[in-house]
Every structure is written in structure tokens, then in C-alpha cells.
Amino acid sequence: MAILRDDEIRRLLKFLGSIISDKTKFASIEDELRGDFGQEILREPEILGYFSAEIIKTVFNEIEWQLRIIPYTKMRLTQRGINSETLRILFSKFLKFCEDNNLIISKGAYTIVGKPEPRASLLTLRIDVDEIEEFFAKAHTVTIFVGRGDTFETEEIYLN
């Protein structure tokens, strides 16, 4: 049983209210989010279907990186009030950190812990690098946490 915080519920309802036109459906979702199992409801395919995937592109060292934000991560970003630009900044810092420390990015799972900006909250971003070519690379998000998150079976990168 996991109850959502009021600020998280407000953010989610604001987002969902902009896409759901059926007032009865919206009221039903609102009741579920405010209930004792609000956190569990967010994992349901019916709810995740409202959060569309997004691709963030960034060029680093002549390689175009495409970071796909999956619906689950998009929902977590909305829930926690984090925008896609913050995610792009943190991912770019990861790329720079790897370059500065002569770390080779290969296919696999990574946990990136750091602050996108000096006074920002500490974030934990889980990504999977799917493809790396000479001038092109693809990765996708797994999830994002505020603070330190689970690093199980991933390469851990702690940014300064």
C-alpha cells in the first residue's frame, strides 16, 4: 500500500486533465490516485498509456545520442515535477564525465547519480545503452528517482 503525496497527485492530475476529456473517466482516475493504492495504480498500462514516449537528442563529441524517455519514466518525471531538459542536462553531464575520466560507454545498464545544476536536488537516472556506432548512439531511460535510487546490476556513475 503506497499513498501518493498531494503535490505528486496535483502534478499528475494537471497533466492527465489536459488529455482526458471524459469527466467520468478523469474522476475515476483521480479517486484511484488519491486512494491507498495510488502508487500501484501508476504502474497500470491504462494509466501509462497517457504518457507518451519522447526522444531527447544531444550531440557530444560528434556522436548524436538519442535518449528515449519511455512512458514509465515520463510518468515519473511528471509525478516529481522534473522536465525533460533536466534529464538532458544530467545525461550530457554523464557523457562529459565519461570523457573526462576516460571511461568507455558500452552497451548495458547505467545508474547516473548527480545534480543537473549546482543547487538542484540529487537525482538518480537509470538508463540502458542500446546501440553505439561511430556517429550515432541510442539509449533509453528505465526510471528516475529523486535522491539515491537502486543501482542493482548497473554500472554506477557518480557525478560531481
C-alpha positions as CSV (number, residue, x, y, z in Angstrom):
1,M,0.0,0.0,0.0
2,A,1.6,3.3,-1.1
3,I,-0.2,6.6,-0.9
4,L,1.0,9.4,-3.3
5,R,1.9,12.8,-1.9
6,D,-0.5,15.7,-2.6
7,D,2.0,17.6,-4.8
8,E,2.5,14.5,-6.9
9,I,-1.2,14.0,-7.3
10,R,-1.7,17.6,-8.3
11,R,1.0,17.3,-11.0
12,L,-0.4,14.1,-12.4
13,L,-3.9,15.4,-12.4
14,K,-2.9,18.6,-14.2
15,F,-1.2,16.6,-16.9
16,L,-4.0,14.0,-17.2
17,G,-6.6,16.7,-17.2
18,S,-5.1,18.1,-20.3
19,I,-5.6,14.9,-22.2
20,I,-8.6,13.2,-20.7
21,S,-11.8,14.8,-22.0
22,D,-14.2,12.2,-20.4
23,K,-15.0,13.7,-16.9
24,T,-16.3,10.4,-15.5
25,K,-13.0,8.7,-16.5
26,F,-10.9,11.6,-15.1
27,A,-12.9,11.5,-11.8
28,S,-12.3,7.7,-11.6
29,I,-8.6,8.1,-12.1
30,E,-8.4,10.9,-9.6
31,D,-10.2,8.7,-7.0
32,E,-7.7,5.9,-7.6
33,L,-4.7,8.3,-7.4
34,R,-5.9,9.7,-4.1
35,G,-6.6,6.2,-2.7
36,D,-4.4,3.9,-0.6
37,F,-3.0,2.2,-3.7
38,G,-2.2,5.4,-5.7
39,Q,1.4,4.4,-6.3
40,E,0.4,1.0,-7.6
41,I,-2.2,2.4,-9.9
42,L,0.6,4.4,-11.7
43,R,2.1,1.1,-13.0
44,E,-1.2,0.1,-14.7
45,P,-1.0,0.0,-18.5
46,E,-4.2,2.1,-18.7
47,I,-2.5,4.9,-16.8
48,L,0.9,4.6,-18.5
49,G,-0.9,4.8,-21.9
50,Y,-1.4,8.5,-21.3
51,F,2.3,9.2,-21.1
52,S,3.9,9.1,-24.5
53,A,7.5,8.2,-25.2
54,E,9.8,11.1,-26.1
55,I,13.3,11.3,-27.7
56,I,15.9,13.7,-26.5
57,K,18.7,14.3,-28.9
58,T,22.1,15.6,-27.9
59,V,25.4,15.7,-29.8
60,F,28.6,15.0,-27.9
61,N,32.0,14.6,-29.5
62,E,30.4,14.3,-32.9
63,I,28.1,11.5,-31.8
64,E,24.4,12.1,-31.9
65,W,22.9,10.5,-28.8
66,Q,19.2,9.7,-28.8
67,L,17.8,9.1,-25.3
68,R,14.3,7.7,-25.4
69,I,12.2,8.5,-22.5
70,I,9.9,5.6,-22.0
71,P,6.3,6.1,-20.8
72,Y,7.1,4.9,-17.3
73,T,9.9,7.5,-16.9
74,K,7.7,10.2,-18.5
75,M,5.1,9.4,-15.8
76,R,7.8,9.6,-13.0
77,L,9.1,12.9,-14.4
78,T,5.5,14.4,-14.4
79,Q,4.9,13.0,-10.9
80,R,8.0,14.5,-9.5
81,G,7.9,17.8,-11.4
82,I,11.1,17.2,-13.4
83,N,11.2,18.4,-17.0
84,S,12.9,16.7,-20.0
85,E,15.5,19.4,-20.2
86,T,16.7,18.5,-16.7
87,L,17.1,14.9,-17.9
88,R,19.0,16.0,-21.0
89,I,21.4,18.1,-18.8
90,L,22.0,15.1,-16.5
91,F,22.6,12.8,-19.4
92,S,25.0,15.3,-21.0
93,K,26.9,15.6,-17.7
94,F,27.2,11.8,-17.8
95,L,28.7,11.9,-21.3
96,K,31.2,14.6,-20.3
97,F,32.1,12.7,-17.1
98,C,32.9,9.6,-19.1
99,E,35.0,11.6,-21.5
100,D,36.9,13.4,-18.7
101,N,37.6,10.2,-16.9
102,N,38.5,8.1,-20.0
103,L,35.5,5.8,-19.4
104,I,34.3,4.0,-22.4
105,I,30.5,3.8,-22.7
106,S,29.4,0.4,-23.9
107,K,26.0,-1.4,-24.3
108,G,24.5,-2.1,-20.9
109,A,22.8,-0.6,-17.9
110,Y,24.0,2.5,-16.1
111,T,22.9,4.3,-12.9
112,I,23.8,8.0,-13.0
113,V,23.7,9.9,-9.7
114,G,24.2,13.6,-9.7
115,K,22.7,17.1,-9.8
116,P,21.8,18.6,-13.1
117,E,22.6,22.1,-11.7
118,P,24.5,23.2,-8.7
119,R,21.5,23.9,-6.3
120,A,19.2,21.2,-7.8
121,S,18.1,18.1,-6.0
122,L,20.2,14.9,-6.3
123,L,18.7,12.7,-9.0
124,T,19.3,9.1,-9.9
125,L,18.7,8.2,-13.6
126,R,18.7,4.6,-14.8
127,I,19.5,4.2,-18.5
128,D,20.2,1.3,-20.8
129,V,22.6,2.0,-23.7
130,D,21.2,0.0,-26.6
131,E,23.4,0.9,-29.6
132,I,26.7,2.7,-30.3
133,E,28.1,3.4,-33.7
134,E,30.7,5.8,-34.9
135,F,28.5,8.8,-35.2
136,F,25.3,7.6,-33.6
137,A,24.1,6.1,-30.3
138,K,20.9,5.1,-28.8
139,A,19.9,4.7,-25.1
140,H,16.6,4.6,-23.2
141,T,15.6,5.6,-19.8
142,V,14.5,2.9,-17.3
143,T,13.4,5.3,-14.4
144,I,14.4,8.3,-12.4
145,F,14.5,8.8,-8.7
146,V,14.8,11.9,-6.5
147,G,17.8,11.2,-4.3
148,R,19.7,7.9,-4.4
149,G,18.0,5.0,-6.1
150,D,18.6,1.3,-6.7
151,T,21.8,0.5,-8.5
152,F,21.3,-3.2,-8.8
153,E,23.2,-4.8,-11.8
154,T,24.2,-1.5,-13.3
155,E,27.4,0.4,-13.9
156,E,27.3,3.2,-11.3
157,I,28.4,6.7,-12.2
158,Y,28.5,9.4,-9.5
159,L,28.8,12.9,-11.0
160,N,30.3,15.7,-9.0
